C-alpha cells in the first residue's frame, strides 16, 4: 500500500475544484461548532443569533456548506461571536 503525504488540505488532496475555498469554509464551520459547544448554546439559540434556521446550522456543522460562500460563512461566524459580547 502506498502512502501519500497530505498537502494539509483534504479537498486539494482529493483534487476537488475550489479546494482552498472549501478549506476556508470548513475552518469557519469548525470554529462555529466549537464556539457553540464551549458557550453551551442550544442549537436553536445559536441559529437565532446567527439569523438562520436550526436546520441550516445543523447542516453547516455536519460539513454541508458547499453552496455557501466564504463571505456568508464569515458573516455567520461574526454574528455568533458578536451576539455573545
ChimeraX attribute file (.defattr): number of C-alpha atoms within 10 A of each C-alpha:
attribute: neighborCount
match mode: 1-to-1
recipient: residues
	/A:1	3
	/A:2	4
	/A:3	5
	/A:4	7
	/A:5	7
	/A:6	10
	/A:7	9
	/A:8	9
	/A:9	14
	/A:10	14
	/A:11	16
	/A:12	16
	/A:13	13
	/A:14	10
	/A:15	10
	/A:16	11
	/A:17	10
	/A:18	11
	/A:19	16
	/A:20	14
	/A:21	14
	/A:22	22
	/A:23	17
	/A:24	16
	/A:25	24
	/A:26	21
	/A:27	14
	/A:28	22
	/A:29	24
	/A:30	15
	/A:31	14
	/A:32	22
	/A:33	20
	/A:34	13
	/A:35	16
	/A:36	17
	/A:37	13
	/A:38	8
	/A:39	11
	/A:40	11
	/A:41	12
	/A:42	12
	/A:43	17
	/A:44	15
	/A:45	15
	/A:46	26
	/A:47	21
	/A:48	15
	/A:49	17
	/A:50	20
	/A:51	13
	/A:52	13
	/A:53	15
	/A:54	17
	/A:55	12
	/A:56	13
	/A:57	24
	/A:58	15
	/A:59	12
	/A:60	21
	/A:61	18
	/A:62	13
	/A:63	14
	/A:64	15
	/A:65	19
	/A:66	13
	/A:67	6
	/A:68	12
	/A:69	14
	/A:70	18
	/A:71	10
	/A:72	13
	/A:73	20
	/A:74	16
	/A:75	14
	/A:76	21
	/A:77	18
	/A:78	14
	/A:79	16
	/A:80	20
	/A:81	16
	/A:82	11
	/A:83	11
	/A:84	9
	/A:85	5
